């Protein structure tokens, strides 16, 4: 692929080659004759397996939450035969404010309130369209957020000052380093001098992370302790809110809220995000693609 993948690159985001190794649920749904609408969902801007959602938009961060809700409601305000069976809606506001000001900031609290109000408008809109009684709504986040301060910055270039060849591919709570011919053990020994990070060769990443087998993952991966962040030496500004720490840490946990006519009132134990996929497949009555989930949610929370 002729360019690196960055979410800020419209050409990369729309390049189907980056997405072909997975099958989004809207592709599976459309293959079964269902209609899908995705508003700002990753992967929806390019064809995957030759398919795009029936409704989609190029991501526009300046489109405010009320406008997003209204757009989705317009898509749903159609005759049954033309209305989505599966729809997504994305808000980045809480994540953006968490990165910019930190997870405990008043800016995050305001963003939460704004998105809460947007969801209220969505529910009221579904009710006006007489769709609420036949809709299951699932609200998720893909990660949590931890506070990071400037004095907990780890300079990778300082740790690698004895080497000329390694290149830092990623930085932050999780860093990736390509050796480019350096001896792995020597580089690992240098990195692990810092007691606030753990570094592994790609082939030795602990199995619990399910990480390290893909060809695009760098030779060495480092994981910082909670609250610490690795930088390549060029960043003068420390992002005060970050994610990418060990997913077992409470600060990294996301949310899961489900509501609908088939949802049992219950409180679930912790589960991995990947469990949401087979749940959606059950609700849509479509076969799931190959995945790593245990498929534990449907029988726990959905009425027959």
Backbone bond lengths (Angstrom), bond angles and torsions (degrees), N, CA, C in turn:
res aa  C-N    CA-C-N  psi(-1)  N-CA   C-N-CA  omega(-1)  CA-C   N-CA-C  phi
1 X - - - 1.466 - - 1.529 107.49 -
2 X 1.326 119.63 130.32 1.463 121.76 -166.95 1.523 116.54 -75.45
3 X 1.334 119.67 -3.70 1.460 120.24 178.60 1.521 110.14 -145.54
4 X 1.342 117.46 153.34 1.468 119.27 175.89 1.521 110.75 -65.60
5 X 1.331 115.80 155.37 1.468 119.81 176.70 1.516 108.81 -85.77
6 X 1.327 115.69 122.87 1.459 122.56 172.10 1.517 107.80 -136.46
7 X 1.324 116.40 137.52 1.462 119.51 178.40 1.522 111.51 -62.26
8 X 1.334 116.84 -24.25 1.462 120.80 179.81 1.518 112.93 -78.06
9 X 1.332 116.96 -10.22 1.463 121.29 -178.56 1.527 109.99 -96.22
10 X 1.321 116.76 110.51 1.464 120.17 -178.71 1.523 111.32 -63.96
11 X 1.339 117.23 -35.08 1.465 119.27 -179.38 1.520 110.93 -69.13
12 X 1.336 117.48 -37.50 1.462 120.18 178.42 1.523 110.90 -68.71
13 X 1.328 116.94 -44.25 1.464 121.35 -178.10 1.526 111.17 -61.94
14 X 1.336 116.45 -34.13 1.463 120.58 -178.09 1.523 112.83 -89.55
15 X 1.337 117.44 -2.03 1.463 121.40 -178.03 1.525 109.63 -82.31
16 X 1.315 116.78 111.67 1.461 121.32 -176.01 1.525 112.92 -58.06
17 X 1.331 117.10 -27.15 1.466 120.19 -176.82 1.525 112.58 -58.42
18 X 1.336 116.48 -30.14 1.466 119.25 -179.28 1.526 112.48 -73.35
19 X 1.321 118.31 -17.11 1.463 121.46 -170.68 1.526 113.51 -112.29
20 X 1.326 117.36 -6.28 1.459 120.03 -168.03 1.529 114.39 -68.42
21 X 1.328 119.03 -16.51 1.469 119.78 -177.38 1.524 112.65 -84.27
22 X 1.314 116.77 -0.40 1.457 120.97 173.94 1.510 109.71 -130.71
23 X 1.315 116.28 163.23 1.469 120.79 178.91 1.522 108.46 -123.26
24 X 1.332 118.05 107.62 1.461 120.20 178.37 1.526 111.39 -62.34
25 X 1.307 115.36 155.38 1.458 119.21 -177.17 1.519 111.32 -64.91
26 X 1.349 117.93 -28.02 1.469 117.72 179.34 1.526 111.54 -68.97
27 X 1.331 117.44 -28.00 1.463 120.42 176.17 1.525 109.71 -68.44
28 X 1.325 116.16 -48.08 1.467 120.00 178.59 1.527 111.06 -60.53
29 X 1.345 116.17 -40.59 1.462 120.21 -178.79 1.528 111.06 -64.90
30 X 1.325 116.90 -43.49 1.462 119.70 -177.88 1.521 111.81 -69.35
31 X 1.329 116.39 -31.31 1.461 118.97 176.03 1.526 111.01 -64.17
32 X 1.341 116.16 -24.56 1.467 120.60 178.05 1.526 112.40 -95.77
33 X 1.323 116.14 12.28 1.451 119.86 174.84 1.508 115.52 88.47
34 X 1.324 118.23 7.25 1.459 121.11 178.85 1.523 110.54 -85.61
35 X 1.320 116.00 162.32 1.464 123.25 178.24 1.526 108.42 -105.49
36 X 1.345 116.77 138.48 1.461 120.42 -177.26 1.524 110.91 -130.74
37 X 1.321 115.38 144.22 1.465 122.95 174.66 1.524 107.71 -130.28
38 X 1.327 118.06 122.83 1.467 119.90 177.81 1.518 109.03 -124.64
39 X 1.327 115.33 122.76 1.452 120.32 178.97 1.526 108.58 -105.43
40 X 1.336 115.66 105.11 1.463 123.58 178.30 1.525 112.23 60.23
41 X 1.330 117.30 51.02 1.466 119.86 175.44 1.517 108.68 -106.90
42 X 1.341 118.84 136.51 1.465 120.21 -177.33 1.528 112.65 -53.99
43 X 1.320 115.62 131.35 1.456 121.24 178.53 1.502 114.38 96.78
44 X 1.337 117.66 -11.53 1.465 119.36 -173.52 1.525 113.09 -80.84
45 X 1.345 118.05 -9.37 1.467 120.04 -176.74 1.529 113.15 -87.10
46 X 1.312 117.96 -4.71 1.454 121.10 176.57 1.519 110.60 -131.98
47 X 1.320 115.86 155.94 1.458 119.32 176.69 1.526 109.65 -71.79
48 X 1.323 116.12 133.96 1.461 122.48 176.58 1.518 106.81 -123.19
49 X 1.327 115.73 125.27 1.467 120.67 -171.43 1.537 110.07 56.57
50 X 1.334 115.81 28.71 1.454 121.14 179.42 1.514 114.85 79.54
51 X 1.354 117.81 9.43 1.474 121.09 -172.98 1.526 110.14 -126.55
52 X 1.327 115.73 138.01 1.457 122.82 168.32 1.525 108.79 -120.40
53 X 1.339 117.72 158.83 1.464 118.69 175.59 1.525 111.14 -56.78
54 X 1.313 116.26 155.82 1.464 119.79 176.88 1.520 111.40 -62.12
55 X 1.322 116.84 -37.65 1.469 122.49 174.88 1.526 107.93 -122.88
56 X 1.314 116.50 134.93 1.473 120.88 175.94 1.526 108.08 -162.57
57 X 1.331 115.79 161.29 1.456 121.92 177.62 1.525 109.72 -135.29
58 X 1.314 116.41 151.06 1.464 120.62 169.16 1.525 107.90 -66.46
59 X 1.317 117.06 133.45 1.464 121.21 -175.77 1.525 111.13 -58.07
60 X 1.323 115.78 131.88 1.460 122.68 179.09 1.522 107.87 -136.93
61 X 1.346 115.75 103.76 1.466 119.28 -176.37 1.526 112.03 -65.82
62 X 1.340 117.32 -16.83 1.461 120.47 -179.11 1.530 112.63 -84.83
63 X 1.319 117.24 -4.17 1.466 120.57 176.85 1.529 107.89 -79.03
64 X 1.321 116.90 112.59 1.459 122.12 -171.98 1.530 111.37 -72.84
65 X 1.328 117.60 156.73 1.476 120.64 -177.84 1.525 114.55 -51.82
66 X 1.348 120.56 -43.82 1.465 118.11 -179.98 1.533 112.51 -61.09
67 X 1.335 116.93 -37.79 1.461 120.17 179.24 1.527 110.88 -67.64
68 X 1.316 116.36 -36.75 1.462 120.06 178.09 1.533 110.24 -63.73
69 X 1.326 115.91 -45.17 1.467 119.80 178.87 1.518 110.12 -60.93
70 X 1.315 116.39 -46.11 1.468 119.93 -178.67 1.526 111.30 -62.67
71 X 1.341 116.80 -38.40 1.465 119.85 178.93 1.521 110.89 -63.19
72 X 1.336 116.92 -46.13 1.454 119.57 179.01 1.531 111.04 -62.95
73 X 1.323 117.11 -40.99 1.467 119.95 179.08 1.528 110.94 -64.25
74 X 1.325 117.33 -34.83 1.475 119.97 175.35 1.522 110.36 -64.06
75 X 1.335 116.42 -41.64 1.471 119.29 177.83 1.528 111.36 -62.13
76 X 1.339 116.03 -34.00 1.463 120.23 -177.20 1.532 112.82 -84.20
77 X 1.318 116.70 -13.68 1.467 121.35 -178.62 1.531 109.68 -84.70
78 X 1.318 115.42 64.89 1.453 123.12 -176.96 1.519 109.22 -137.54
79 X 1.320 117.26 164.41 1.475 119.09 172.87 1.531 110.18 -58.15
80 X 1.321 116.37 154.54 1.462 121.55 -176.84 1.528 113.34 -50.74
81 X 1.314 116.58 -40.59 1.465 120.17 -175.70 1.522 112.67 -69.99
82 X 1.344 118.04 -12.99 1.463 121.56 -178.07 1.521 112.57 -116.29
83 X 1.316 116.88 -0.87 1.462 121.41 -175.18 1.523 111.20 -92.11
84 X 1.321 116.86 146.74 1.460 121.59 -178.54 1.522 112.59 -62.03
85 X 1.328 115.21 137.40 1.463 121.70 168.57 1.526 110.47 -84.52
86 X 1.336 115.22 -26.52 1.468 121.95 -179.69 1.521 108.10 -136.86
87 X 1.337 117.19 129.04 1.461 121.14 -179.38 1.522 109.91 -137.44
88 X 1.326 115.84 147.59 1.462 121.13 175.83 1.519 109.72 -125.40
89 X 1.325 115.25 152.64 1.460 122.49 178.01 1.528 107.13 -142.82
90 X 1.326 116.58 131.86 1.465 120.82 -173.79 1.521 110.86 -122.39
91 X 1.341 115.08 133.20 1.463 122.46 172.60 1.532 108.46 -123.39
92 X 1.315 117.31 127.31 1.466 120.46 179.62 1.526 112.95 -101.15
93 X 1.335 118.21 0.48 1.464 121.28 -168.08 1.522 113.90 -59.91
94 X 1.334 117.46 -44.65 1.471 119.99 -177.95 1.523 109.95 -66.40
95 X 1.327 116.80 -42.06 1.467 120.91 177.43 1.527 110.79 -61.87
96 X 1.326 117.05 -46.97 1.472 120.81 -177.46 1.524 111.38 -62.08
97 X 1.323 116.79 -44.42 1.468 119.85 179.87 1.532 110.92 -68.57
98 X 1.336 116.58 -33.54 1.460 119.53 177.04 1.514 112.10 -64.78
99 X 1.327 116.65 -42.73 1.466 120.42 176.32 1.526 111.35 -63.70
100 X 1.304 115.28 -44.39 1.471 120.09 -170.37 1.519 112.83 -76.00
101 X 1.348 116.52 -37.74 1.463 119.35 -172.79 1.528 113.89 -121.86
102 X 1.316 117.55 -6.03 1.460 120.69 -178.17 1.513 111.83 96.82
103 X 1.342 117.38 150.85 1.468 121.13 -172.19 1.520 114.60 -68.24
104 X 1.338 118.82 -19.02 1.465 120.76 -177.62 1.520 112.54 -98.61
105 X 1.324 117.37 7.75 1.464 121.32 -173.29 1.525 111.76 -77.29
106 X 1.332 114.85 158.80 1.467 120.14 174.03 1.523 111.13 -66.16
107 X 1.337 116.67 -26.85 1.468 120.35 178.46 1.526 110.35 -63.83
108 X 1.324 117.21 -37.87 1.463 121.04 176.85 1.526 110.08 -67.15
109 X 1.316 116.13 -41.93 1.474 119.56 179.05 1.527 110.64 -60.95
110 X 1.347 116.54 -41.43 1.468 119.88 178.40 1.529 110.71 -65.18
111 X 1.335 116.86 -40.71 1.467 120.36 179.22 1.525 110.73 -63.50
112 X 1.322 117.10 -41.20 1.465 120.73 177.75 1.522 110.05 -60.14
113 X 1.332 116.47 -43.43 1.460 120.48 179.82 1.528 111.24 -63.10
114 X 1.345 116.85 -41.48 1.470 120.80 179.98 1.532 111.23 -64.40
115 X 1.339 116.32 -42.03 1.470 119.05 -179.25 1.525 110.19 -71.95
116 X 1.313 116.78 -35.64 1.468 120.12 175.09 1.524 109.90 -58.77
117 X 1.325 116.71 -42.26 1.466 120.96 178.89 1.532 110.74 -66.94
118 X 1.335 116.88 -37.79 1.466 120.16 178.14 1.524 110.92 -63.54
119 X 1.319 116.51 -40.51 1.463 119.93 178.54 1.532 110.44 -66.51
120 X 1.329 116.55 -37.78 1.470 120.24 174.41 1.522 110.50 -58.54
121 X 1.345 116.66 -43.75 1.473 120.34 178.89 1.520 111.09 -63.71
122 X 1.338 116.66 -37.62 1.463 119.96 177.68 1.530 110.50 -62.47
123 X 1.323 116.91 -46.17 1.464 121.05 -178.79 1.528 110.55 -63.27
124 X 1.329 115.64 -42.93 1.468 118.96 178.33 1.527 110.82 -64.29
125 X 1.345 116.11 -38.74 1.460 119.69 178.46 1.515 112.50 -65.49
126 X 1.333 116.74 -41.03 1.463 119.89 176.58 1.528 111.06 -62.62
127 X 1.322 114.97 -36.84 1.470 119.17 178.41 1.531 110.44 -65.37
128 X 1.330 116.72 -42.56 1.474 120.12 178.90 1.523 111.41 -62.11
129 X 1.342 116.36 -33.39 1.469 120.94 179.85 1.529 111.90 -84.50
130 X 1.346 116.44 2.83 1.470 122.78 -179.12 1.539 110.79 61.02
131 X 1.332 115.91 34.94 1.469 121.23 179.85 1.530 112.63 -109.74
132 X 1.316 117.66 -15.02 1.459 119.94 -172.10 1.526 111.83 -61.41
133 X 1.312 117.35 -38.24 1.467 120.76 -175.63 1.524 112.28 -71.73
134 X 1.324 118.06 -11.18 1.461 120.37 179.26 1.528 111.96 -120.06
135 X 1.342 116.46 17.71 1.462 121.34 -175.79 1.523 110.83 -116.59
136 X 1.313 115.82 137.81 1.462 122.02 169.03 1.519 107.79 -104.29
137 X 1.320 117.10 124.85 1.462 122.63 -179.92 1.526 108.25 -107.94
138 X 1.322 116.63 128.81 1.461 121.86 177.34 1.523 108.36 -124.23
139 X 1.328 116.23 123.76 1.459 122.74 -179.23 1.528 108.03 -111.01
140 X 1.320 115.96 125.44 1.465 120.23 -177.58 1.523 110.24 -136.28
141 X 1.326 115.88 158.79 1.459 121.74 164.39 1.521 107.03 -124.15
142 X 1.324 116.35 152.09 1.468 118.84 -175.67 1.517 112.94 -87.56
143 X 1.327 117.91 -7.44 1.466 120.74 -178.57 1.517 108.77 -170.84
144 X 1.328 116.37 172.96 1.454 121.95 170.61 1.523 110.01 -97.20
145 X 1.336 116.61 -153.96 1.465 121.06 -179.35 1.522 108.31 -155.57
146 X 1.336 116.44 137.11 1.457 121.22 179.76 1.520 110.11 -121.68
147 X 1.322 115.00 150.95 1.459 120.90 179.42 1.527 109.66 -80.59
148 X 1.329 116.43 134.26 1.465 122.52 178.99 1.522 107.96 -129.73
149 X 1.327 116.92 131.47 1.467 121.16 179.71 1.522 110.52 -111.22
150 X 1.340 115.87 159.88 1.463 121.57 -174.97 1.527 112.16 -61.08
151 X 1.329 117.54 -31.43 1.471 118.99 -178.37 1.526 112.81 -77.42
152 X 1.342 117.10 -0.91 1.463 120.93 175.93 1.529 110.90 -110.65
153 X 1.327 115.21 28.63 1.457 122.94 177.31 1.533 108.64 -85.59
154 X 1.327 116.40 134.16 1.470 122.09 178.64 1.526 108.15 -112.80
155 X 1.334 117.02 116.93 1.465 122.18 -177.30 1.532 109.62 -85.33
156 X 1.307 116.34 104.69 1.461 120.42 -178.64 1.527 111.98 -65.45
157 X 1.332 116.90 -35.82 1.464 118.82 -178.91 1.524 111.45 -63.62
158 X 1.330 116.98 -32.36 1.462 119.28 175.99 1.529 110.81 -65.92
159 X 1.341 116.18 -42.34 1.461 120.18 179.24 1.522 111.56 -66.69
160 X 1.325 116.82 -27.50 1.470 121.64 -176.62 1.531 112.04 -104.25
161 X 1.324 117.13 18.31 1.466 120.56 -173.70 1.525 113.36 -63.71
162 X 1.334 117.62 -20.77 1.475 120.41 -179.67 1.521 112.52 -83.32
163 X 1.313 117.52 -2.47 1.466 120.89 -174.71 1.529 110.34 -121.31
164 X 1.314 115.85 145.10 1.465 121.51 -179.47 1.525 112.75 -100.82
165 X 1.320 117.26 -26.67 1.458 120.16 -166.79 1.528 116.00 -92.32
166 X 1.330 121.06 -33.73 1.472 119.23 -174.29 1.526 112.64 -59.74
167 X 1.332 115.50 144.90 1.466 122.02 176.45 1.520 109.08 -121.36
168 X 1.326 116.13 135.44 1.459 121.75 -179.98 1.525 108.06 -88.88
169 X 1.331 116.19 112.43 1.461 121.68 -175.46 1.530 112.08 -88.83
170 X 1.333 117.48 -37.90 1.461 122.63 177.39 1.514 107.75 -131.39
171 X 1.318 116.15 159.27 1.459 120.85 174.00 1.516 109.07 -145.96
172 X 1.318 115.61 165.15 1.460 121.86 -176.80 1.517 109.43 124.23
173 X 1.321 119.39 -153.44 1.463 121.20 175.18 1.525 111.91 -59.15
174 X 1.324 116.21 -30.67 1.465 122.50 176.54 1.520 107.33 -119.05
175 X 1.344 116.83 127.90 1.465 121.11 -179.09 1.516 109.75 -124.83
176 X 1.322 115.57 145.35 1.457 122.29 177.30 1.515 110.41 -121.57
177 X 1.308 116.19 135.10 1.471 121.17 -175.60 1.521 108.83 -132.34
178 X 1.319 117.08 128.16 1.460 121.70 172.22 1.527 109.71 -95.43
179 X 1.327 116.24 137.67 1.466 121.60 -173.30 1.520 113.12 -78.88
180 X 1.326 117.13 -34.05 1.464 122.12 -179.30 1.528 112.61 52.98
181 X 1.335 115.54 36.99 1.455 120.45 175.40 1.515 115.48 105.16
182 X 1.318 118.69 -9.26 1.465 120.56 177.16 1.530 110.34 -70.56
183 X 1.323 116.73 158.34 1.458 121.82 179.58 1.531 109.31 -76.15
184 X 1.323 118.13 121.48 1.478 120.71 -173.24 1.523 113.62 -55.36
185 X 1.322 117.86 -46.58 1.466 120.53 -175.02 1.521 111.80 -62.13
186 X 1.323 117.20 -39.04 1.465 120.22 -179.78 1.528 110.57 -65.62
187 X 1.322 116.76 -42.99 1.465 120.46 179.57 1.527 110.37 -65.88
188 X 1.326 117.14 -43.09 1.467 120.57 178.96 1.523 111.14 -61.96
189 X 1.312 117.47 -42.27 1.469 120.73 178.88 1.527 111.02 -60.69
190 X 1.325 116.11 -40.01 1.464 119.87 179.48 1.527 110.98 -66.86
191 X 1.314 116.72 -43.57 1.459 120.68 -178.93 1.524 112.03 -66.26
192 X 1.323 115.83 -41.10 1.460 119.97 -174.88 1.527 113.26 -77.81
193 X 1.331 116.88 5.15 1.460 119.40 170.36 1.527 110.70 -66.41
194 X 1.318 116.10 -26.80 1.457 119.68 176.31 1.533 108.41 -84.18
195 X 1.321 116.32 122.06 1.464 121.04 -173.65 1.525 113.57 -81.27
196 X 1.327 117.28 -0.98 1.466 120.03 178.99 1.518 112.87 -100.84
197 X 1.334 116.72 9.44 1.458 120.23 174.72 1.529 109.39 -136.18
198 X 1.324 114.71 154.32 1.466 121.80 171.48 1.522 107.31 -120.54
199 X 1.327 116.28 132.41 1.462 120.37 -178.49 1.523 109.94 -125.40
200 X 1.324 115.82 143.06 1.459 121.37 -179.26 1.531 109.65 -137.79
201 X 1.318 115.07 151.25 1.452 117.72 164.50 1.521 108.33 -66.63
202 X 1.287 115.06 150.95 1.461 120.94 -177.21 1.527 112.20 -49.68
203 X 1.323 117.16 -41.53 1.471 121.08 -176.51 1.518 113.05 -74.83
204 X 1.350 118.07 -11.33 1.461 121.36 -175.58 1.520 113.79 -114.10
205 X 1.329 117.45 12.23 1.462 119.45 177.47 1.529 108.67 -62.02
206 X 1.341 119.02 133.47 1.474 120.63 -177.99 1.528 112.01 -50.64
207 X 1.311 115.67 138.55 1.471 121.20 -172.93 1.523 112.30 -61.56
208 X 1.339 117.80 -26.34 1.470 119.85 -176.62 1.530 112.18 -63.44
209 X 1.353 117.02 -19.63 1.459 119.44 -179.38 1.528 112.45 -87.35
210 X 1.325 117.99 -9.22 1.475 120.93 178.72 1.531 110.41 49.77
211 X 1.301 116.30 48.78 1.462 121.60 -170.27 1.526 109.00 -143.63
212 X 1.305 117.24 143.54 1.458 119.72 172.87 1.505 114.79 122.97
213 X 1.325 118.57 -10.53 1.462 119.30 -175.52 1.527 113.25 -92.30
214 X 1.323 117.95 -19.82 1.465 119.31 -175.42 1.530 111.20 -75.49
215 X 1.319 115.67 145.67 1.466 120.23 -175.09 1.528 113.49 -64.23
216 X 1.332 118.26 -22.04 1.464 119.99 -176.92 1.531 112.94 -86.75
217 X 1.308 118.56 -8.46 1.461 120.72 179.76 1.524 109.31 -75.47
218 X 1.339 119.22 131.56 1.464 122.05 -176.37 1.530 113.10 -63.07
219 X 1.335 115.62 169.78 1.466 122.24 -175.17 1.521 112.45 -62.57
220 X 1.322 116.88 -37.51 1.467 121.93 -179.01 1.525 108.60 -127.04
221 X 1.336 115.82 136.74 1.461 121.76 176.37 1.524 108.27 -122.16
222 X 1.341 116.08 133.01 1.463 122.00 179.59 1.525 109.78 -119.49
223 X 1.318 116.05 139.47 1.454 122.83 179.17 1.525 108.80 -121.43
224 X 1.334 117.17 126.65 1.458 121.90 -178.30 1.521 111.15 -87.65
225 X 1.329 115.52 154.08 1.455 120.78 171.01 1.530 109.21 -65.27
226 X 1.315 116.08 157.89 1.461 121.56 -178.69 1.531 110.52 -54.41
227 X 1.319 116.18 129.39 1.454 121.08 177.48 1.508 114.89 92.55
228 X 1.329 117.95 -9.67 1.462 122.06 178.09 1.531 109.21 -103.60
229 X 1.334 116.07 154.03 1.456 120.15 -179.42 1.522 109.90 -143.45
230 X 1.315 116.59 135.47 1.459 122.83 -179.86 1.522 109.92 -91.83
231 X 1.326 116.42 135.68 1.467 121.77 179.07 1.517 108.54 -128.83
232 X 1.335 115.21 157.85 1.471 119.61 -176.68 1.518 113.08 -87.44
233 X 1.351 117.08 2.63 1.461 120.16 178.51 1.512 112.90 102.79
234 X 1.344 117.27 -11.61 1.462 120.45 -176.19 1.520 113.59 -101.35
235 X 1.321 117.24 -9.08 1.461 119.93 -176.79 1.528 110.09 -87.21
236 X 1.313 116.59 121.75 1.464 119.87 175.61 1.531 111.07 -92.97
237 X 1.332 116.50 -18.58 1.465 121.87 -177.21 1.519 109.53 -110.28
238 X 1.316 117.31 127.65 1.445 121.29 177.65 1.516 109.86 -94.42
239 X 1.322 116.77 122.00 1.463 121.65 179.28 1.527 108.02 -67.60
240 X 1.341 119.33 118.90 1.471 120.72 -171.22 1.522 115.60 -73.51
241 X 1.333 118.01 -17.68 1.459 120.96 175.71 1.517 109.64 -125.46
242 X 1.341 117.43 127.45 1.461 120.10 -176.92 1.528 110.29 -142.12
243 X 1.341 114.92 157.00 1.454 121.77 173.68 1.519 107.90 -134.21
244 X 1.327 115.95 169.49 1.456 120.26 -173.73 1.517 111.62 115.93
245 X 1.336 116.93 4.86 1.461 121.37 174.38 1.533 109.10 -76.76
246 X 1.318 115.78 179.67 1.458 121.10 179.68 1.532 109.41 -53.00
247 X 1.336 118.20 123.54 1.468 120.10 -176.58 1.519 114.14 -65.35
248 X 1.331 118.11 -13.20 1.462 119.56 177.19 1.530 111.86 -75.79
249 X 1.333 118.00 -16.73 1.452 121.25 -179.28 1.521 110.29 -72.80
250 X 1.328 116.57 138.23 1.469 120.81 -175.33 1.519 112.02 -58.69
251 X 1.339 117.43 -36.04 1.465 120.42 -179.65 1.527 112.27 -61.75
252 X 1.321 117.22 -20.46 1.465 121.01 -179.10 1.522 112.88 -93.05
253 X 1.326 117.36 -6.44 1.459 119.66 -177.00 1.522 110.95 -69.64
254 X 1.318 116.06 141.67 1.455 121.61 177.09 1.519 110.76 -94.62
255 X 1.325 115.63 -168.49 1.464 120.89 177.75 1.521 109.36 -115.36
256 X 1.313 115.07 157.34 1.462 122.05 173.57 1.518 107.30 -146.28
257 X 1.323 116.11 117.71 1.463 121.95 177.67 1.522 107.39 -130.80
258 X 1.311 116.92 127.19 1.464 120.66 178.85 1.522 109.19 -125.89
259 X 1.326 115.06 140.92 1.465 120.64 179.77 1.518 108.29 -147.21
260 X 1.321 116.00 140.99 1.458 118.34 178.51 1.513 111.22 163.00
261 X 1.304 114.89 173.33 1.459 120.87 -171.93 1.524 112.94 -67.33
262 X 1.351 118.61 -18.73 1.463 120.33 -179.99 1.530 112.48 -107.30
263 X 1.331 117.73 0.93 1.462 121.50 -174.34 1.524 110.42 -87.39
264 X 1.326 116.77 124.35 1.460 121.81 177.17 1.534 109.78 -73.59
265 X 1.325 118.69 139.91 1.469 120.33 171.46 1.535 109.18 -64.48
266 X 1.299 117.53 118.44 1.466 119.92 -176.95 1.515 109.91 -165.82
267 X 1.321 114.96 163.74 1.458 122.48 172.36 1.510 107.16 -118.98
268 X 1.325 117.12 122.70 1.460 121.76 -174.68 1.518 111.16 -90.58
269 X 1.323 115.67 153.03 1.456 120.59 168.70 1.525 109.16 -72.70
270 X 1.330 116.45 171.94 1.460 120.49 176.86 1.527 110.20 -61.27
271 X 1.328 116.47 143.70 1.461 121.08 174.17 1.520 108.64 -148.86
272 X 1.318 116.27 164.75 1.457 121.14 -179.20 1.535 110.32 -81.09
273 X 1.331 115.75 146.54 1.471 120.84 -178.84 1.524 112.71 -53.93
274 X 1.320 116.89 -32.09 1.466 119.20 -176.10 1.525 112.25 -63.86
275 X 1.336 118.05 -15.14 1.465 120.42 178.20 1.529 112.55 -70.09
276 X 1.334 117.34 -17.90 1.461 120.30 -178.74 1.530 110.45 -67.63
277 X 1.325 116.95 -33.09 1.465 119.91 -176.52 1.531 113.07 -60.72
278 X 1.340 120.06 -54.32 1.471 117.81 178.89 1.524 113.11 -63.99
279 X 1.344 117.66 -29.53 1.463 119.69 175.19 1.526 110.11 -59.43
280 X 1.330 116.85 -47.09 1.464 120.63 179.70 1.529 110.99 -62.53
281 X 1.325 116.32 -39.42 1.471 119.63 179.42 1.530 110.89 -62.54
282 X 1.333 116.87 -41.56 1.467 120.13 176.36 1.528 110.64 -60.83
283 X 1.332 116.44 -45.74 1.455 120.28 -177.30 1.523 111.64 -63.78
284 X 1.341 116.25 -33.51 1.464 120.95 -179.96 1.527 112.35 -88.75
285 X 1.342 115.43 -7.72 1.464 120.93 -178.71 1.532 111.65 58.49
286 X 1.333 114.33 46.96 1.467 120.45 175.77 1.527 108.46 -125.67
287 X 1.330 118.19 152.70 1.467 119.62 178.13 1.520 110.91 -70.99
288 X 1.326 116.16 141.70 1.467 121.07 178.35 1.527 110.20 -81.20
289 X 1.317 115.72 144.97 1.453 119.96 169.58 1.533 108.69 -70.49
290 X 1.313 116.93 167.46 1.458 121.03 177.21 1.527 109.06 -57.29
291 X 1.336 116.15 130.65 1.469 119.98 -179.06 1.519 109.75 -153.08
292 X 1.326 116.56 171.11 1.464 122.36 -174.95 1.524 113.73 -97.92
293 X 1.327 117.71 3.39 1.458 120.29 -177.56 1.530 111.43 -72.12
294 X 1.328 115.59 159.01 1.458 121.79 176.59 1.530 111.82 -91.94
295 X 1.316 116.96 -7.28 1.469 122.84 178.49 1.530 111.01 59.04
296 X 1.338 115.32 59.42 1.468 120.60 -174.33 1.527 113.99 -104.54
297 X 1.342 118.23 -13.02 1.460 119.27 -169.15 1.521 113.86 -82.94
298 X 1.311 118.01 -40.88 1.462 120.46 -170.75 1.521 111.66 -57.93
299 X 1.304 116.56 -49.17 1.482 118.56 -177.67 1.531 111.73 -71.07
300 X 1.322 118.19 -21.48 1.462 120.46 178.86 1.529 112.78 -78.97
301 X 1.326 117.60 -31.98 1.452 118.78 -166.41 1.530 116.43 -126.70
302 X 1.348 118.50 -7.28 1.455 120.02 -175.63 1.532 110.61 -112.32
303 X 1.312 115.44 130.66 1.477 120.82 175.97 1.532 109.10 -73.36
304 X 1.303 115.96 143.21 1.462 120.31 176.05 1.533 110.85 -72.65
